Amino acid sequence: MKDPYEILGVSRTSSDEDIKQAYRELAKKYHPDKYANSPLADTASEKMKEINNAYDRILNDRKQAKAEGRRTSDSYGYAGGTEPVYIRIRQMINSGNFAAAEQELQNIPSNERAGEWYYLMGVVVYKKGWLEDAYNYFETACRMDPANVEYQSMFNRIRQQRSGIQGGYNASSAPTPCGCCDICACMLCSDCLCSCCRG
């Protein structure tokens, strides 16, 4: 099943208003009335159904997220179409169990690591505050799957931080995994940087 955010051409961190605007523009472009008596009428009608379904799925997901008291930008990725192991890892990340998510990722053999592996590992190290490592993982994920909107969104976010647009960071002083106290300090710093990964 195709990612509804990809269908509308928006990122998961887009505001409700941006999503509504993207939907309106696409609906205007593919509205069946524009293609009446045209050989493209059936194609436009199918596209319109896809757009409507995507918009409905996003609205329902966000409504459910609000009811559960979580922010939609806290969710990493649309699980549709991904392998069961990655769905499980995404659930661990979304519940804040980063150590278990990292362990699961490390258990995947290196020759089986696709773009999603690099993206999810990037999310894990990003949440730990290891921003330079996260940058490298997201860059690799985008290189392996350049059409993936989810990967591009996170890579753009960390690239802006890196260039100083969103708070920035010093690559030479990026934290390294030295010990328990360092990890806690990294996570505290991470929370200070534009509410790191929370919209």
Disulfide bonds with the S-S distance in Angstrom:
none
